[in-house]
């Protein structure tokens, strides 16, 4: 399965499609991320900007999380 995660994806869309990336969201944004009113209405790039997170690193780690899950 091709893993397609980009900074332009909505946060909820990415997590629904790739549940393994929840760990990356929690690592960078905290456990409350999923309860935030903005979750789902913003894209990954905007979320990273708001949290001072390098978007390229964030997306890379999301892809790696999905790859690990696929190997199990």
PDB file of N, CA, C, O and CB in Angstrom:
ATOM      1  N   UNK A   1       0.844  -1.179   0.000  1.00  0.00           N
ATOM      2  CA  UNK A   1       0.000   0.000   0.000  1.00  0.00           C
ATOM      3  C   UNK A   1       0.892   1.246   0.000  1.00  0.00           C
ATOM      4  O   UNK A   1       1.805   1.374   0.815  1.00  0.00           O
ATOM      5  CB  UNK A   1      -0.961  -0.004   1.225  1.00  0.00           C
ATOM      6  N   UNK A   2       0.612   2.135  -0.909  1.00  0.00           N
ATOM      7  CA  UNK A   2       1.364   3.385  -0.987  1.00  0.00           C
ATOM      8  C   UNK A   2       0.967   4.293   0.171  1.00  0.00           C
ATOM      9  O   UNK A   2      -0.217   4.471   0.456  1.00  0.00           O
ATOM     10  CB  UNK A   2       1.121   4.093  -2.345  1.00  0.00           C
ATOM     11  N   UNK A   3       1.954   4.856   0.826  1.00  0.00           N
ATOM     12  CA  UNK A   3       1.716   5.776   1.933  1.00  0.00           C
ATOM     13  C   UNK A   3       1.797   7.189   1.387  1.00  0.00           C
ATOM     14  O   UNK A   3       2.845   7.621   0.907  1.00  0.00           O
ATOM     15  CB  UNK A   3       2.741   5.558   3.098  1.00  0.00           C
ATOM     16  N   UNK A   4       0.694   7.899   1.461  1.00  0.00           N
ATOM     17  CA  UNK A   4       0.663   9.257   0.941  1.00  0.00           C
ATOM     18  C   UNK A   4       0.219  10.200   2.055  1.00  0.00           C
ATOM     19  O   UNK A   4      -0.973  10.408   2.284  1.00  0.00           O
ATOM     20  CB  UNK A   4      -0.282   9.365  -0.293  1.00  0.00           C
ATOM     21  N   UNK A   5       1.200  10.755   2.729  1.00  0.00           N
ATOM     22  CA  UNK A   5       0.950  11.732   3.785  1.00  0.00           C
ATOM     23  C   UNK A   5       1.658  13.009   3.364  1.00  0.00           C
ATOM     24  O   UNK A   5       2.859  12.999   3.092  1.00  0.00           O
ATOM     25  CB  UNK A   5       1.452  11.222   5.201  1.00  0.00           C
ATOM     26  N   UNK A   6       0.924  14.097   3.311  1.00  0.00           N
ATOM     27  CA  UNK A   6       1.505  15.378   2.922  1.00  0.00           C
ATOM     28  C   UNK A   6       1.120  16.454   3.931  1.00  0.00           C
ATOM     29  O   UNK A   6       0.204  16.278   4.734  1.00  0.00           O
ATOM     30  CB  UNK A   6       1.047  15.778   1.502  1.00  0.00           C
ATOM     31  N   UNK A   7       1.830  17.556   3.870  1.00  0.00           N
ATOM     32  CA  UNK A   7       1.537  18.670   4.760  1.00  0.00           C
ATOM     33  C   UNK A   7       0.185  19.307   4.450  1.00  0.00           C
ATOM     34  O   UNK A   7      -0.351  20.052   5.270  1.00  0.00           O
ATOM     35  CB  UNK A   7       2.634  19.713   4.663  1.00  0.00           C
ATOM     36  N   UNK A   8      -0.363  19.023   3.287  1.00  0.00           N
ATOM     37  CA  UNK A   8      -1.644  19.602   2.881  1.00  0.00           C
ATOM     38  C   UNK A   8      -2.849  18.777   3.317  1.00  0.00           C
ATOM     39  O   UNK A   8      -3.987  19.222   3.163  1.00  0.00           O
ATOM     40  CB  UNK A   8      -1.673  19.767   1.392  1.00  0.00           C
ATOM     41  N   UNK A   9      -2.619  17.583   3.859  1.00  0.00           N
ATOM     42  CA  UNK A   9      -3.730  16.737   4.318  1.00  0.00           C
ATOM     43  C   UNK A   9      -4.341  17.323   5.583  1.00  0.00           C
ATOM     44  O   UNK A   9      -3.627  17.850   6.436  1.00  0.00           O
ATOM     45  CB  UNK A   9      -3.250  15.286   4.576  1.00  0.00           C
ATOM     46  N   UNK A  10      -5.640  17.232   5.702  1.00  0.00           N
ATOM     47  CA  UNK A  10      -6.303  17.619   6.947  1.00  0.00           C
ATOM     48  C   UNK A  10      -5.874  16.647   8.038  1.00  0.00           C
ATOM     49  O   UNK A  10      -5.674  15.460   7.780  1.00  0.00           O
ATOM     50  CB  UNK A  10      -7.863  17.632   6.785  1.00  0.00           C
ATOM     51  N   UNK A  11      -5.738  17.151   9.242  1.00  0.00           N
ATOM     52  CA  UNK A  11      -5.255  16.317  10.338  1.00  0.00           C
ATOM     53  C   UNK A  11      -6.140  15.100  10.568  1.00  0.00           C
ATOM     54  O   UNK A  11      -5.636  13.989  10.732  1.00  0.00           O
ATOM     55  CB  UNK A  11      -5.167  17.133  11.609  1.00  0.00           C
ATOM     56  N   UNK A  12      -7.448  15.297  10.581  1.00  0.00           N
ATOM     57  CA  UNK A  12      -8.339  14.159  10.833  1.00  0.00           C
ATOM     58  C   UNK A  12      -8.315  13.160   9.681  1.00  0.00           C
ATOM     59  O   UNK A  12      -8.410  11.954   9.908  1.00  0.00           O
ATOM     60  CB  UNK A  12      -9.770  14.648  11.063  1.00  0.00           C
ATOM     61  N   UNK A  13      -8.190  13.641   8.463  1.00  0.00           N
ATOM     62  CA  UNK A  13      -8.120  12.760   7.299  1.00  0.00           C
ATOM     63  C   UNK A  13      -6.895  11.853   7.398  1.00  0.00           C
ATOM     64  O   UNK A  13      -6.973  10.655   7.125  1.00  0.00           O
ATOM     65  CB  UNK A  13      -8.076  13.586   5.992  1.00  0.00           C
ATOM     66  N   UNK A  14      -5.773  12.435   7.787  1.00  0.00           N
ATOM     67  CA  UNK A  14      -4.534  11.665   7.895  1.00  0.00           C
ATOM     68  C   UNK A  14      -4.632  10.598   8.980  1.00  0.00           C
ATOM     69  O   UNK A  14      -4.226   9.456   8.767  1.00  0.00           O
ATOM     70  CB  UNK A  14      -3.356  12.594   8.185  1.00  0.00           C
ATOM     71  N   UNK A  15      -5.170  10.965  10.141  1.00  0.00           N
ATOM     72  CA  UNK A  15      -5.279  10.020  11.257  1.00  0.00           C
ATOM     73  C   UNK A  15      -6.297   8.919  10.949  1.00  0.00           C
ATOM     74  O   UNK A  15      -6.090   7.764  11.320  1.00  0.00           O
ATOM     75  CB  UNK A  15      -5.674  10.759  12.549  1.00  0.00           C
ATOM     76  N   UNK A  16      -7.385   9.267  10.282  1.00  0.00           N
ATOM     77  CA  UNK A  16      -8.380   8.245   9.919  1.00  0.00           C
ATOM     78  C   UNK A  16      -7.796   7.248   8.927  1.00  0.00           C
ATOM     79  O   UNK A  16      -8.036   6.046   9.035  1.00  0.00           O
ATOM     80  CB  UNK A  16      -9.641   8.902   9.324  1.00  0.00           C
ATOM     81  N   UNK A  17      -7.034   7.745   7.964  1.00  0.00           N
ATOM     82  CA  UNK A  17      -6.467   6.882   6.934  1.00  0.00           C
ATOM     83  C   UNK A  17      -5.290   6.067   7.479  1.00  0.00           C
ATOM     84  O   UNK A  17      -5.093   4.914   7.095  1.00  0.00           O
ATOM     85  CB  UNK A  17      -6.017   7.718   5.732  1.00  0.00           C
ATOM     86  N   UNK A  18      -4.512   6.677   8.377  1.00  0.00           N
ATOM     87  CA  UNK A  18      -3.310   6.042   8.926  1.00  0.00           C
ATOM     88  C   UNK A  18      -3.313   6.153  10.456  1.00  0.00           C
ATOM     89  O   UNK A  18      -2.632   7.020  11.003  1.00  0.00           O
ATOM     90  CB  UNK A  18      -2.023   6.693   8.334  1.00  0.00           C
ATOM     91  N   UNK A  19      -4.055   5.307  11.145  1.00  0.00           N
ATOM     92  CA  UNK A  19      -4.140   5.396  12.615  1.00  0.00           C
ATOM     93  C   UNK A  19      -2.788   5.314  13.324  1.00  0.00           C
ATOM     94  O   UNK A  19      -2.648   5.822  14.436  1.00  0.00           O
ATOM     95  CB  UNK A  19      -5.027   4.299  13.133  1.00  0.00           C
ATOM     96  N   UNK A  20      -1.805   4.691  12.707  1.00  0.00           N
ATOM     97  CA  UNK A  20      -0.479   4.558  13.329  1.00  0.00           C
ATOM     98  C   UNK A  20       0.174   5.910  13.583  1.00  0.00           C
ATOM     99  O   UNK A  20       1.077   5.998  14.414  1.00  0.00           O
ATOM    100  CB  UNK A  20       0.429   3.711  12.449  1.00  0.00           C
ATOM    101  N   UNK A  21      -0.245   6.946  12.906  1.00  0.00           N
ATOM    102  CA  UNK A  21       0.401   8.248  13.076  1.00  0.00           C
ATOM    103  C   UNK A  21      -0.082   8.990  14.325  1.00  0.00           C
ATOM    104  O   UNK A  21       0.427  10.065  14.641  1.00  0.00           O
ATOM    105  CB  UNK A  21       0.154   9.104  11.852  1.00  0.00           C
ATOM    106  N   UNK A  22      -1.043   8.430  15.022  1.00  0.00           N
ATOM    107  CA  UNK A  22      -1.480   9.061  16.273  1.00  0.00           C
ATOM    108  C   UNK A  22      -0.305   9.260  17.216  1.00  0.00           C
ATOM    109  O   UNK A  22      -0.227  10.269  17.918  1.00  0.00           O
ATOM    110  CB  UNK A  22      -2.565   8.214  16.957  1.00  0.00           C
ATOM    111  N   UNK A  23       0.610   8.296  17.231  1.00  0.00           N
ATOM    112  CA  UNK A  23       1.769   8.395  18.122  1.00  0.00           C
ATOM    113  C   UNK A  23       2.622   9.625  17.802  1.00  0.00           C
ATOM    114  O   UNK A  23       3.189  10.242  18.703  1.00  0.00           O
ATOM    115  CB  UNK A  23       2.624   7.128  18.020  1.00  0.00           C
ATOM    116  N   UNK A  24       2.708   9.975  16.530  1.00  0.00           N
ATOM    117  CA  UNK A  24       3.495  11.146  16.130  1.00  0.00           C
ATOM    118  C   UNK A  24       2.769  12.424  16.533  1.00  0.00           C
ATOM    119  O   UNK A  24       3.401  13.375  16.995  1.00  0.00           O
ATOM    120  CB  UNK A  24       3.761  11.135  14.604  1.00  0.00           C
ATOM    121  N   UNK A  25       1.457  12.457  16.363  1.00  0.00           N
ATOM    122  CA  UNK A  25       0.679  13.618  16.794  1.00  0.00           C
ATOM    123  C   UNK A  25       0.841  13.837  18.294  1.00  0.00           C
ATOM    124  O   UNK A  25       1.017  14.969  18.744  1.00  0.00           O
ATOM    125  CB  UNK A  25      -0.812  13.439  16.437  1.00  0.00           C
ATOM    126  N   UNK A  26       0.782  12.760  19.064  1.00  0.00           N
ATOM    127  CA  UNK A  26       0.915  12.872  20.516  1.00  0.00           C
ATOM    128  C   UNK A  26       2.329  13.327  20.881  1.00  0.00           C
ATOM    129  O   UNK A  26       2.498  14.160  21.772  1.00  0.00           O
ATOM    130  CB  UNK A  26       0.588  11.519  21.201  1.00  0.00           C
ATOM    131  N   UNK A  27       3.333  12.797  20.212  1.00  0.00           N
ATOM    132  CA  UNK A  27       4.720  13.164  20.487  1.00  0.00           C
ATOM    133  C   UNK A  27       4.932  14.675  20.322  1.00  0.00           C
ATOM    134  O   UNK A  27       5.570  15.311  21.161  1.00  0.00           O
ATOM    135  CB  UNK A  27       5.671  12.389  19.555  1.00  0.00           C
ATOM    136  N   UNK A  28       4.400  15.234  19.252  1.00  0.00           N
ATOM    137  CA  UNK A  28       4.651  16.644  18.952  1.00  0.00           C
ATOM    138  C   UNK A  28       3.596  17.600  19.514  1.00  0.00           C
ATOM    139  O   UNK A  28       3.919  18.730  19.879  1.00  0.00           O
ATOM    140  CB  UNK A  28       4.735  16.826  17.471  1.00  0.00           C
ATOM    141  N   UNK A  29       2.348  17.157  19.586  1.00  0.00           N
ATOM    142  CA  UNK A  29       1.263  18.077  19.941  1.00  0.00           C
ATOM    143  C   UNK A  29       0.588  17.750  21.270  1.00  0.00           C
ATOM    144  O   UNK A  29      -0.226  18.537  21.754  1.00  0.00           O
ATOM    145  CB  UNK A  29       0.230  18.076  18.854  1.00  0.00           C
ATOM    146  N   UNK A  30       0.910  16.607  21.865  1.00  0.00           N
ATOM    147  CA  UNK A  30       0.310  16.218  23.131  1.00  0.00           C
ATOM    148  C   UNK A  30      -0.972  15.418  22.948  1.00  0.00           C
ATOM    149  O   UNK A  30      -1.565  15.397  21.869  1.00  0.00           O
ATOM    150  CB  UNK A  30       0.032  17.440  23.961  1.00  0.00           C
ATOM    151  N   UNK A  31      -1.385  14.762  24.028  1.00  0.00           N
ATOM    152  CA  UNK A  31      -2.577  13.902  23.975  1.00  0.00           C
ATOM    153  C   UNK A  31      -3.855  14.687  23.737  1.00  0.00           C
ATOM    154  O   UNK A  31      -4.825  14.142  23.210  1.00  0.00           O
ATOM    155  CB  UNK A  31      -2.707  13.114  25.258  1.00  0.00           C
ATOM    156  N   UNK A  32      -3.871  15.954  24.114  1.00  0.00           N
ATOM    157  CA  UNK A  32      -5.062  16.779  23.921  1.00  0.00           C
ATOM    158  C   UNK A  32      -5.302  17.187  22.477  1.00  0.00           C
ATOM    159  O   UNK A  32      -6.327  17.789  22.157  1.00  0.00           O
ATOM    160  CB  UNK A  32      -4.960  18.003  24.760  1.00  0.00           C
ATOM    161  N   UNK A  33      -4.380  16.868  21.629  1.00  0.00           N
ATOM    162  CA  UNK A  33      -4.479  17.240  20.209  1.00  0.00           C
ATOM    163  C   UNK A  33      -5.814  16.828  19.600  1.00  0.00           C
ATOM    164  O   UNK A  33      -6.426  17.592  18.853  1.00  0.00           O
ATOM    165  CB  UNK A  33      -3.341  16.606  19.419  1.00  0.00           C
ATOM    166  N   UNK A  34      -6.255  15.633  19.917  1.00  0.00           N
ATOM    167  CA  UNK A  34      -7.446  15.086  19.281  1.00  0.00           C
ATOM    168  C   UNK A  34      -8.737  15.696  19.822  1.00  0.00           C
ATOM    169  O   UNK A  34      -9.799  15.549  19.217  1.00  0.00           O
ATOM    170  CB  UNK A  34      -7.480  13.592  19.461  1.00  0.00           C
ATOM    171  N   UNK A  35      -8.643  16.375  20.956  1.00  0.00           N
ATOM    172  CA  UNK A  35      -9.806  17.055  21.528  1.00  0.00           C
ATOM    173  C   UNK A  35      -9.858  18.531  21.146  1.00  0.00           C
ATOM    174  O   UNK A  35     -10.840  19.216  21.434  1.00  0.00           O
ATOM    175  CB  UNK A  35      -9.794  16.920  23.039  1.00  0.00           C
ATOM    176  N   UNK A  36      -8.814  19.016  20.505  1.00  0.00           N
ATOM    177  CA  UNK A  36      -8.731  20.421  20.116  1.00  0.00           C
ATOM    178  C   UNK A  36      -9.799  20.733  19.062  1.00  0.00           C
ATOM    179  O   UNK A  36      -9.968  19.971  18.111  1.00  0.00           O
ATOM    180  CB  UNK A  36      -7.314  20.758  19.575  1.00  0.00           C
ATOM    181  N   UNK A  37     -10.513  21.839  19.224  1.00  0.00           N
ATOM    182  CA  UNK A  37     -11.537  22.206  18.237  1.00  0.00           C
ATOM    183  C   UNK A  37     -10.985  22.380  16.821  1.00  0.00           C
ATOM    184  O   UNK A  37     -11.716  22.218  15.843  1.00  0.00           O
ATOM    185  CB  UNK A  37     -12.215  23.484  18.664  1.00  0.00           C
ATOM    186  N   UNK A  38      -9.704  22.706  16.712  1.00  0.00           N
ATOM    187  CA  UNK A  38      -9.110  22.906  15.385  1.00  0.00           C
ATOM    188  C   UNK A  38      -8.767  21.589  14.700  1.00  0.00           C
ATOM    189  O   UNK A  38      -8.578  21.556  13.484  1.00  0.00           O
ATOM    190  CB  UNK A  38      -7.860  23.761  15.498  1.00  0.00           C
ATOM    191  N   UNK A  39      -8.683  20.492  15.476  1.00  0.00           N
ATOM    192  CA  UNK A  39      -8.318  19.202  14.882  1.00  0.00           C
ATOM    193  C   UNK A  39      -9.334  18.826  13.819  1.00  0.00           C
ATOM    194  O   UNK A  39     -10.533  18.751  14.085  1.00  0.00           O
ATOM    195  CB  UNK A  39      -8.230  18.095  15.963  1.00  0.00           C
ATOM    196  N   UNK A  40      -8.846  18.595  12.634  1.00  0.00           N
ATOM    197  CA  UNK A  40      -9.724  18.219  11.520  1.00  0.00           C
ATOM    198  C   UNK A  40     -10.019  19.368  10.587  1.00  0.00           C
ATOM    199  O   UNK A  40     -10.294  19.158   9.406  1.00  0.00           O
ATOM    200  CB  UNK A  40     -11.015  17.670  12.045  1.00  0.00           C
ATOM    201  N   UNK A  41      -9.963  20.580  11.104  1.00  0.00           N
ATOM    202  CA  UNK A  41     -10.234  21.715  10.231  1.00  0.00           C
ATOM    203  C   UNK A  41      -8.940  22.311   9.680  1.00  0.00           C
ATOM    204  O   UNK A  41      -8.963  23.120   8.752  1.00  0.00           O
ATOM    205  CB  UNK A  41     -11.026  22.783  10.983  1.00  0.00           C
ATOM    206  N   UNK A  42      -7.813  21.902  10.262  1.00  0.00           N
ATOM    207  CA  UNK A  42      -6.536  22.423   9.798  1.00  0.00           C
ATOM    208  C   UNK A  42      -5.743  21.322   9.110  1.00  0.00           C
ATOM    209  O   UNK A  42      -5.951  20.134   9.356  1.00  0.00           O
ATOM    210  CB  UNK A  42      -5.732  23.016  10.966  1.00  0.00           C
ATOM    211  N   UNK A  43      -4.832  21.744   8.243  1.00  0.00           N
ATOM    212  CA  UNK A  43      -3.980  20.743   7.611  1.00  0.00           C
ATOM    213  C   UNK A  43      -2.732  20.523   8.458  1.00  0.00           C
ATOM    214  O   UNK A  43      -2.454  21.279   9.389  1.00  0.00           O
ATOM    215  CB  UNK A  43      -3.596  21.175   6.176  1.00  0.00           C
ATOM    216  N   UNK A  44      -1.996  19.488   8.124  1.00  0.00           N
ATOM    217  CA  UNK A  44      -0.807  19.116   8.887  1.00  0.00           C
ATOM    218  C   UNK A  44       0.202  20.259   8.909  1.00  0.00           C
ATOM    219  O   UNK A  44       0.797  20.540   9.950  1.00  0.00           O
ATOM    220  CB  UNK A  44      -0.165  17.853   8.296  1.00  0.00           C
ATOM    221  N   UNK A  45       0.396  20.913   7.782  1.00  0.00           N
ATOM    222  CA  UNK A  45       1.344  22.018   7.709  1.00  0.00           C
ATOM    223  C   UNK A  45       1.001  23.135   8.676  1.00  0.00           C
ATOM    224  O   UNK A  45       1.884  23.663   9.351  1.00  0.00           O
ATOM    225  CB  UNK A  45       1.397  22.562   6.307  1.00  0.00           C
ATOM    226  N   UNK A  46      -0.273  23.501   8.753  1.00  0.00           N
ATOM    227  CA  UNK A  46      -0.704  24.559   9.659  1.00  0.00           C
ATOM    228  C   UNK A  46      -0.537  24.134  11.107  1.00  0.00           C
ATOM    229  O   UNK A  46      -0.088  24.921  11.941  1.00  0.00           O
ATOM    230  CB  UNK A  46      -2.156  24.939   9.388  1.00  0.00           C
ATOM    231  N   UNK A  47      -0.897  22.893  11.409  1.00  0.00           N
ATOM    232  CA  UNK A  47      -0.749  22.378  12.777  1.00  0.00           C
ATOM    233  C   UNK A  47       0.716  22.445  13.202  1.00  0.00           C
ATOM    234  O   UNK A  47       1.022  22.845  14.325  1.00  0.00           O
ATOM    235  CB  UNK A  47      -1.275  20.919  12.879  1.00  0.00           C
ATOM    236  N   UNK A  48       1.607  22.059  12.315  1.00  0.00           N
ATOM    237  CA  UNK A  48       3.036  22.109  12.628  1.00  0.00           C
ATOM    238  C   UNK A  48       3.492  23.544  12.852  1.00  0.00           C
ATOM    239  O   UNK A  48       4.264  23.812  13.772  1.00  0.00           O
ATOM    240  CB  UNK A  48       3.856  21.464  11.503  1.00  0.00           C
ATOM    241  N   UNK A  49       3.031  24.450  12.033  1.00  0.00           N
ATOM    242  CA  UNK A  49       3.380  25.861  12.205  1.00  0.00           C
ATOM    243  C   UNK A  49       2.903  26.375  13.557  1.00  0.00           C
ATOM    244  O   UNK A  49       3.643  27.071  14.252  1.00  0.00           O
ATOM    245  CB  UNK A  49       2.777  26.709  11.075  1.00  0.00           C
ATOM    246  N   UNK A  50       1.690  26.042  13.928  1.00  0.00           N
ATOM    247  CA  UNK A  50       1.120  26.516  15.189  1.00  0.00           C
ATOM    248  C   UNK A  50       1.854  25.946  16.408  1.00  0.00           C
ATOM    249  O   UNK A  50       1.870  26.561  17.474  1.00  0.00           O
ATOM    250  CB  UNK A  50      -0.357  26.148  15.259  1.00  0.00           C
ATOM    251  N   UNK A  51       2.457  24.773  16.242  1.00  0.00           N
ATOM    252  CA  UNK A  51       3.159  24.125  17.351  1.00  0.00           C
ATOM    253  C   UNK A  51       4.682  24.249  17.249  1.00  0.00           C
ATOM    254  O   UNK A  51       5.410  23.647  18.039  1.00  0.00           O
ATOM    255  CB  UNK A  51       2.776  22.663  17.411  1.00  0.00           C
ATOM    256  N   UNK A  52       5.163  25.030  16.277  1.00  0.00           N
ATOM    257  CA  UNK A  52       6.601  25.212  16.134  1.00  0.00           C
ATOM    258  C   UNK A  52       7.344  23.937  15.778  1.00  0.00           C
ATOM    259  O   UNK A  52       8.471  23.711  16.219  1.00  0.00           O
ATOM    260  CB  UNK A  52       7.159  25.769  17.392  1.00  0.00           C
ATOM    261  N   UNK A  53       6.693  23.108  14.974  1.00  0.00           N
ATOM    262  CA  UNK A  53       7.240  21.808  14.600  1.00  0.00           C
ATOM    263  C   UNK A  53       7.674  21.824  13.145  1.00  0.00           C
ATOM    264  O   UNK A  53       6.980  22.373  12.289  1.00  0.00           O
ATOM    265  CB  UNK A  53       6.209  20.691  14.840  1.00  0.00           C
ATOM    266  N   UNK A  54       8.813  21.227  12.868  1.00  0.00           N
ATOM    267  CA  UNK A  54       9.290  21.116  11.485  1.00  0.00           C
ATOM    268  C   UNK A  54       8.377  20.168  10.716  1.00  0.00           C
ATOM    269  O   UNK A  54       8.312  18.978  11.022  1.00  0.00           O
ATOM    270  CB  UNK A  54      10.768  20.616  11.438  1.00  0.00           C
ATOM    271  N   UNK A  55       7.684  20.687   9.732  1.00  0.00           N
ATOM    272  CA  UNK A  55       6.680  19.890   9.017  1.00  0.00           C
ATOM    273  C   UNK A  55       7.302  18.728   8.254  1.00  0.00           C
ATOM    274  O   UNK A  55       6.716  17.648   8.184  1.00  0.00           O
ATOM    275  CB  UNK A  55       5.903  20.772   8.055  1.00  0.00           C
ATOM    276  N   UNK A  56       8.481  18.939   7.683  1.00  0.00           N
ATOM    277  CA  UNK A  56       9.128  17.858   6.930  1.00  0.00           C
ATOM    278  C   UNK A  56       9.480  16.696   7.857  1.00  0.00           C
ATOM    279  O   UNK A  56       9.284  15.535   7.501  1.00  0.00           O
ATOM    280  CB  UNK A  56      10.400  18.377   6.218  1.00  0.00           C
ATOM    281  N   UNK A  57       9.993  17.005   9.036  1.00  0.00           N
ATOM    282  CA  UNK A  57      10.326  15.969  10.017  1.00  0.00           C
ATOM    283  C   UNK A  57       9.060  15.263  10.492  1.00  0.00           C
ATOM    284  O   UNK A  57       9.044  14.041  10.638  1.00  0.00           O
ATOM    285  CB  UNK A  57      11.083  16.579  11.219  1.00  0.00           C
ATOM    286  N   UNK A  58       8.009  16.026  10.730  1.00  0.00           N
ATOM    287  CA  UNK A  58       6.739  15.470  11.192  1.00  0.00           C
ATOM    288  C   UNK A  58       6.186  14.482  10.170  1.00  0.00           C
ATOM    289  O   UNK A  58       5.811  13.364  10.525  1.00  0.00           O
ATOM    290  CB  UNK A  58       5.718  16.594  11.455  1.00  0.00           C
ATOM    291  N   UNK A  59       6.135  14.885   8.913  1.00  0.00           N
ATOM    292  CA  UNK A  59       5.618  14.009   7.852  1.00  0.00           C
ATOM    293  C   UNK A  59       6.500  12.771   7.718  1.00  0.00           C
ATOM    294  O   UNK A  59       5.994  11.663   7.537  1.00  0.00           O
ATOM    295  CB  UNK A  59       5.544  14.767   6.498  1.00  0.00           C
ATOM    296  N   UNK A  60       7.806  12.954   7.807  1.00  0.00           N
ATOM    297  CA  UNK A  60       8.741  11.820   7.720  1.00  0.00           C
ATOM    298  C   UNK A  60       8.447  10.808   8.822  1.00  0.00           C
ATOM    299  O   UNK A  60       8.388   9.606   8.566  1.00  0.00           O
ATOM    300  CB  UNK A  60      10.211  12.309   7.822  1.00  0.00           C
ATOM    301  N   UNK A  61       8.262  11.293  10.039  1.00  0.00           N
ATOM    302  CA  UNK A  61       7.982  10.387  11.152  1.00  0.00           C
ATOM    303  C   UNK A  61       6.620   9.718  11.013  1.00  0.00           C
ATOM    304  O   UNK A  61       6.450   8.569  11.422  1.00  0.00           O
ATOM    305  CB  UNK A  61       8.053  11.140  12.471  1.00  0.00           C
ATOM    306  N   UNK A  62       5.661  10.415  10.450  1.00  0.00           N
ATOM    307  CA  UNK A  62       4.345   9.800  10.201  1.00  0.00           C
ATOM    308  C   UNK A  62       4.485   8.641   9.219  1.00  0.00           C
ATOM    309  O   UNK A  62       3.934   7.564   9.444  1.00  0.00           O
ATOM    310  CB  UNK A  62       3.339  10.850   9.652  1.00  0.00           C
ATOM    311  N   UNK A  63       5.207   8.857   8.152  1.00  0.00           N
ATOM    312  CA  UNK A  63       5.405   7.803   7.147  1.00  0.00           C
ATOM    313  C   UNK A  63       6.142   6.616   7.776  1.00  0.00           C
ATOM    314  O   UNK A  63       5.797   5.462   7.522  1.00  0.00           O
ATOM    315  CB  UNK A  63       6.201   8.350   5.921  1.00  0.00           C
ATOM    316  N   UNK A  64       7.143   6.901   8.587  1.00  0.00           N
ATOM    317  CA  UNK A  64       7.883   5.819   9.256  1.00  0.00           C
ATOM    318  C   UNK A  64       6.981   5.032  10.202  1.00  0.00           C
ATOM    319  O   UNK A  64       7.115   3.813  10.301  1.00  0.00           O
ATOM    320  CB  UNK A  64       9.079   6.388  10.033  1.00  0.00           C
ATOM    321  N   UNK A  65       6.074   5.698  10.893  1.00  0.00           N
ATOM    322  CA  UNK A  65       5.143   5.018  11.802  1.00  0.00           C
ATOM    323  C   UNK A  65       4.239   4.062  11.032  1.00  0.00           C
ATOM    324  O   UNK A  65       3.973   2.948  11.483  1.00  0.00           O
ATOM    325  CB  UNK A  65       4.292   6.044  12.574  1.00  0.00           C
ATOM    326  N   UNK A  66       3.773   4.501   9.874  1.00  0.00           N
ATOM    327  CA  UNK A  66       2.910   3.645   9.052  1.00  0.00           C
ATOM    328  C   UNK A  66       3.706   2.462   8.518  1.00  0.00           C
ATOM    329  O   UNK A  66       3.213   1.334   8.497  1.00  0.00           O
ATOM    330  CB  UNK A  66       2.290   4.448   7.881  1.00  0.00           C
ATOM    331  N   UNK A  67       4.938   2.720   8.086  1.00  0.00           N
ATOM    332  CA  UNK A  67       5.785   1.630   7.592  1.00  0.00           C
ATOM    333  C   UNK A  67       6.029   0.569   8.669  1.00  0.00           C
ATOM    334  O   UNK A  67       5.990  -0.630   8.389  1.00  0.00           O
ATOM    335  CB  UNK A  67       7.124   2.187   7.098  1.00  0.00           C
ATOM    336  N   UNK A  68       6.281   1.021   9.901  1.00  0.00           N
ATOM    337  CA  UNK A  68       6.478   0.067  11.008  1.00  0.00           C
ATOM    338  C   UNK A  68       5.236  -0.784  11.212  1.00  0.00           C
ATOM    339  O   UNK A  68       5.331  -1.993  11.424  1.00  0.00           O
ATOM    340  CB  UNK A  68       6.826   0.811  12.316  1.00  0.00           C
ATOM    341  N   UNK A  69       4.082  -0.158  11.147  1.00  0.00           N
ATOM    342  CA  UNK A  69       2.824  -0.883  11.347  1.00  0.00           C
ATOM    343  C   UNK A  69       2.605  -1.912  10.233  1.00  0.00           C
ATOM    344  O   UNK A  69       2.119  -3.015  10.485  1.00  0.00           O
ATOM    345  CB  UNK A  69       1.637   0.105  11.402  1.00  0.00           C
ATOM    346  N   UNK A  70       2.965  -1.547   9.011  1.00  0.00           N
ATOM    347  CA  UNK A  70       2.792  -2.457   7.887  1.00  0.00           C
ATOM    348  C   UNK A  70       3.716  -3.669   7.997  1.00  0.00           C
ATOM    349  O   UNK A  70       3.386  -4.746   7.499  1.00  0.00           O
ATOM    350  CB  UNK A  70       3.048  -1.724   6.577  1.00  0.00           C
ATOM    351  N   UNK A  71       4.863  -3.502   8.643  1.00  0.00           N
ATOM    352  CA  UNK A  71       5.811  -4.597   8.793  1.00  0.00           C
ATOM    353  C   UNK A  71       5.368  -5.627   9.830  1.00  0.00           C
ATOM    354  O   UNK A  71       5.811  -6.776   9.800  1.00  0.00           O
ATOM    355  CB  UNK A  71       7.161  -4.050   9.170  1.00  0.00           C
ATOM    356  N   UNK A  72       4.491  -5.212  10.750  1.00  0.00           N
ATOM    357  CA  UNK A  72       4.044  -6.123  11.819  1.00  0.00           C
ATOM    358  C   UNK A  72       3.105  -7.179  11.303  1.00  0.00           C
ATOM    359  O   UNK A  72       2.640  -8.021  12.071  1.00  0.00           O
ATOM    360  CB  UNK A  72       3.364  -5.350  12.929  1.00  0.00           C
TER     361      UNK A  72
END
